[in-house]
Amino acid sequence: MDKKKKEVNYTKVQKLKASVLRTIVWLSAGITTAILLALIGYILIKGIPCLKPSLFAWEYNTDNVSMMPAIINTIVMTLVTLLFAVPVGVFSAIYLVEYAKRGNKLVKVVRMTTETLSGIPSIVYGLFGYLMFGVAFHWGYSMLSGALTLAIMVLPSIMRTTEEALKSVPDSYREGSFGLGAGKLRTVFVVILPSAIPGILAGVILAIGRITGETAALIYTAGTVPGIPTTKLSGIPIFDMMASGRTLAIHMYALLNEGLYTEQAYATAVVLLVMVLLINALSAFVAKKFTRS
């Protein structure tokens, strides 16, 4: 009888703990969702009434305070940054997971380095980018300096997410590929990498979010010129990565800092929010397509 009572009491205690933990989890999720909806609602309520056609004029001036140059600069900055960061991050993760021997000291050093880099404040990256690319390379304030600085910033997150995605691929995939006579290189690029693409895209989405929302690092490297950096080649204007330009986040910061264009800053926040949501939705759609295939 005593044993049965103890078992019953133990079961009740376990059920009580489970219900308490479930309540905490649901409460935490509800608070997080409420905060997110409050932020989005505040931005939309303050920004949507301020959206005007003049804000999307091709050229910026003090009358229209157009954000179109900043939108184009943001897209170009994101693409160029990913062009540098994604191949390096993915191939580094492939080496760490597939080629490096277990217990290799180099692997430990690389992982410790990436973890350290992910914790460094963005302002430090900005100062490093200014000293390295702006002063040492004599590039000054340029879009290329900003893109390379952001590539160094997002590289650790891309490496870590890719590494975890590769580790999540079952070993049976590798064994089956080797059993069919495929080599190491073919196994990695034909079997393992396609299976890990959803996880890799998750890291890319996080990187895009950080790129589009970054200000401190770009102020010291890309500058704050409110226009599309162009140069003429045979009389035809083309985008100039060696010239200064501001992204949407810097554009919004500059407008708020001046204190004269608060309404336009809220409108810029709406456009930036919509851009991030669209990019995340597109990336999630691509990830689902790869998962199904």
C-alpha positions in Angstrom: 0.0 0.0 0.0 2.8 2.4 0.8 4.5 1.7 -2.5 1.2 2.3 -4.4 0.7 5.6 -2.5 4.3 6.7 -3.3 3.8 5.8 -7.0 0.5 7.8 -7.1 2.1 10.8 -5.4 5.1 10.6 -7.7 2.8 10.5 -10.8 0.8 13.5 -9.5 4.0 15.5 -8.9 5.3 14.6 -12.4 2.0 15.7 -13.9 2.1 19.0 -11.9 5.6 19.7 -13.1 4.7 18.9 -16.7 1.7 21.2 -16.5 3.8 24.0 -15.0 6.5 23.7 -17.6 3.8 23.6 -20.4 2.3 26.8 -19.0 5.7 28.5 -18.9 6.4 27.5 -22.4 3.0 28.7 -23.7 3.3 31.9 -21.7 6.8 32.6 -23.1 5.6 32.0 -26.6 2.6 34.2 -26.1 4.8 37.1 -24.7 7.2 36.8 -27.6 4.4 36.8 -30.2 2.7 39.7 -28.5 6.0 41.8 -28.5 6.6 41.0 -32.2 3.0 41.9 -33.1 3.2 45.1 -31.0 6.4 46.2 -32.8 5.1 45.4 -36.3 1.8 47.1 -35.5 3.5 50.2 -34.1 5.7 50.5 -37.2 2.8 50.0 -39.6 0.5 52.4 -37.8 3.1 55.2 -37.7 4.7 54.5 -41.1 1.9 53.7 -43.5 0.2 57.1 -43.4 3.6 58.7 -44.2 4.2 56.7 -47.4 4.1 59.0 -50.4 5.1 58.6 -54.1 7.8 61.2 -53.6 9.6 58.9 -51.3 10.2 56.5 -54.2 11.7 59.1 -56.6 14.8 57.9 -58.4 17.1 60.7 -57.1 17.3 61.9 -53.5 17.1 65.6 -52.6 16.1 67.5 -49.5 12.5 68.0 -50.8 11.5 64.4 -51.6 13.9 62.6 -49.1 13.6 59.6 -51.5 14.5 56.2 -50.1 14.8 54.6 -53.6 18.6 55.0 -53.7 18.8 53.4 -50.3 16.6 50.5 -51.4 18.8 49.8 -54.4 22.0 50.1 -52.2 20.5 47.7 -49.7 19.8 45.1 -52.4 23.2 45.4 -53.9 24.9 45.4 -50.5 23.1 42.2 -49.5 23.9 40.4 -52.8 27.6 41.3 -52.7 27.9 40.4 -49.0 26.4 37.0 -49.6 28.6 36.5 -52.7 31.6 36.8 -50.4 30.3 35.1 -47.3 28.2 32.2 -48.4 30.9 30.3 -50.5 33.5 30.8 -47.8 31.2 29.8 -45.0 29.7 26.7 -46.7 33.1 25.4 -47.9 34.6 26.0 -44.5 31.8 24.0 -42.9 32.2 21.2 -45.4 35.9 20.9 -44.6 35.2 20.9 -40.8 32.5 18.2 -41.0 33.5 16.0 -44.0 37.2 16.3 -44.4 38.9 17.3 -41.1 39.9 14.4 -38.9 38.3 14.0 -35.5 40.3 15.6 -32.7 42.1 17.9 -35.1 43.5 20.9 -33.3 42.9 23.1 -36.3 39.1 22.3 -36.1 39.1 23.4 -32.5 40.8 26.6 -33.3 38.5 27.4 -36.1 35.4 26.7 -34.1 36.6 28.8 -31.2 37.4 31.6 -33.6 34.0 31.5 -35.2 32.3 31.5 -31.7 34.5 34.5 -30.7 33.7 36.4 -33.9 29.9 35.9 -33.4 30.1 37.7 -30.1 32.0 40.8 -31.2 29.9 44.0 -31.4 29.2 45.4 -34.8 30.8 48.7 -34.0 34.1 46.9 -33.6 33.6 45.3 -37.0 33.0 48.8 -38.3 36.2 50.2 -36.9 38.2 47.2 -38.2 36.6 47.6 -41.7 37.5 51.3 -41.6 41.1 50.7 -40.7 41.6 47.7 -43.0 39.7 48.6 -46.1 39.3 52.3 -45.8 42.8 53.2 -44.6 45.1 50.3 -45.3 43.6 49.5 -48.7 42.9 53.2 -49.5 39.3 52.4 -50.5 37.8 55.1 -48.3 34.1 55.1 -47.7 32.8 52.6 -50.3 30.1 50.0 -50.8 32.8 47.3 -51.3 34.3 48.2 -47.9 30.9 47.8 -46.3 30.2 44.5 -48.1 33.5 42.9 -47.1 33.0 44.1 -43.5 29.5 42.6 -43.4 30.8 39.4 -45.0 33.2 39.0 -42.0 30.3 39.7 -39.6 27.9 37.1 -41.0 30.5 34.5 -41.8 30.4 32.8 -38.3 26.6 32.4 -38.4 26.7 30.9 -41.9 29.5 28.5 -40.9 27.8 27.3 -37.7 24.4 26.8 -39.3 25.9 25.0 -42.3 28.0 22.8 -40.0 24.9 21.8 -38.0 23.0 21.2 -41.2 25.7 18.9 -42.5 25.9 17.0 -39.2 22.1 16.4 -39.3 22.4 14.4 -42.6 22.3 10.7 -41.6 25.5 8.7 -42.0 23.5 6.1 -44.0 23.4 8.6 -46.9 27.2 8.7 -46.9 27.5 4.9 -46.5 25.0 4.3 -49.3 26.8 6.7 -51.6 30.2 5.1 -50.9 28.6 1.6 -51.3 27.4 2.6 -54.8 31.0 3.5 -55.8 30.8 7.3 -55.5 33.9 9.2 -54.3 34.1 11.6 -51.5 33.7 14.7 -53.6 30.6 13.4 -55.4 29.1 12.2 -52.2 29.5 15.6 -50.6 28.1 17.7 -53.5 25.5 15.3 -54.9 24.1 13.6 -51.8 25.0 15.5 -48.6 24.9 19.1 -49.6 21.4 19.0 -51.3 20.0 17.3 -48.2 21.5 20.1 -46.0 20.2 23.0 -48.1 17.2 23.8 -45.9 19.5 24.2 -42.9 22.0 26.3 -44.9 19.2 28.6 -46.1 18.2 29.1 -42.5 21.7 30.5 -41.9 21.5 32.6 -45.0 18.2 34.1 -43.9 19.7 35.1 -40.5 22.6 36.6 -42.4 20.3 38.6 -44.6 18.4 39.9 -41.6 21.6 41.2 -40.0 22.8 42.7 -43.3 19.7 44.7 -44.0 19.4 45.9 -40.4 23.1 46.8 -39.8 24.0 50.5 -39.3 27.1 50.8 -37.0 29.5 48.8 -39.2 28.3 50.5 -42.4 28.6 54.1 -41.1 32.4 53.6 -40.7 32.8 51.7 -44.0 30.2 52.5 -46.6 29.4 56.0 -45.5 26.1 57.9 -45.5 25.9 59.5 -49.0 22.2 59.6 -49.9 22.4 58.5 -53.5 23.1 55.6 -55.9 26.9 55.3 -56.3 27.5 55.3 -60.0 30.4 55.9 -62.4 30.4 56.4 -66.2 31.8 53.7 -68.5 31.9 54.9 -72.1 29.2 57.5 -71.2 26.9 54.8 -69.7 26.3 55.1 -65.9 27.0 51.9 -64.0 26.9 51.0 -60.3 30.2 51.9 -58.6 31.1 49.7 -55.6 34.1 51.9 -54.8 31.9 54.9 -54.1 29.9 55.7 -50.9 26.2 54.9 -50.4 23.7 54.4 -47.6 21.4 51.4 -47.0 17.8 51.6 -45.8 18.8 51.2 -42.1 21.4 54.0 -42.3 18.9 56.1 -44.3 16.4 55.7 -41.5 19.0 56.4 -38.8 20.2 59.6 -40.7 16.6 60.9 -41.0 15.9 60.4 -37.3 19.2 61.8 -36.3 18.6 65.0 -38.3 15.2 65.4 -36.5 13.6 67.0 -39.6 12.2 64.0 -41.3 10.6 61.8 -38.6 7.6 60.9 -40.7 9.8 59.8 -43.6 11.9 57.7 -41.2 8.8 55.8 -40.1 7.9 55.2 -43.8 11.4 53.9 -44.3 10.9 51.5 -41.4 7.8 50.1 -43.1 9.6 49.5 -46.4 12.5 47.9 -44.5 10.1 45.6 -42.6 8.3 44.6 -45.8 11.6 43.9 -47.5 12.8 41.6 -44.7 9.5 39.8 -44.5 9.5 39.2 -48.3 13.1 37.9 -48.3 12.4 35.6 -45.4 9.2 34.3 -47.1 11.0 33.7 -50.4 13.8 31.9 -48.6 11.4 29.7 -46.6 9.6 28.9 -49.9 12.8 27.8 -51.5 13.8 25.7 -48.5 10.4 23.9 -48.6 10.9 23.2 -52.3 14.3 21.6 -51.6 12.9 19.7 -48.7 10.2 18.2 -50.8 12.5 17.3 -53.6 
